[in-house]
Amino acid sequence: MMYAIVRPALLDLDSFARATGLHPDAVRRLVALGLLEPAARAGGGLCFPPSQVAEAARIQRLHAGLSINYAGLGLVIELLDRIAELETALREAAAATGHARPGGVTWIRTG
């Protein structure tokens, strides 16, 4: 078991907004939509772990690249995360059996 010796660094709302290039109101909206996860804070204000900066960048890339509204991005992000999990499981199964593709699955392009 590991114990943290120091508290993890957290960014307050303004620092997080500056780091991500988002307006604080946009950050609040992303939190309300469940796209960003603030850390629990005794004072009640929003604060974020540094990992959420990368998540905010991902949200912005998907929003710009797919022209999907922020509400729809929740579903897209869930699906992308699930795909990543399945690909990891597939790679682990392939490594465990020594096959390049588990079950001899071959991808064929049709049409």
Secondary structure by P-SEA (a helix, b strand, c coil): ccccccccccccaaaaaaaacccaaaaaaaaaaccccccccccccccccaaaaaaaaaaaaaaaaccccccaaaaaaaaaaaaaaaaaaaaaaaaaaccccccbbbbbbcc
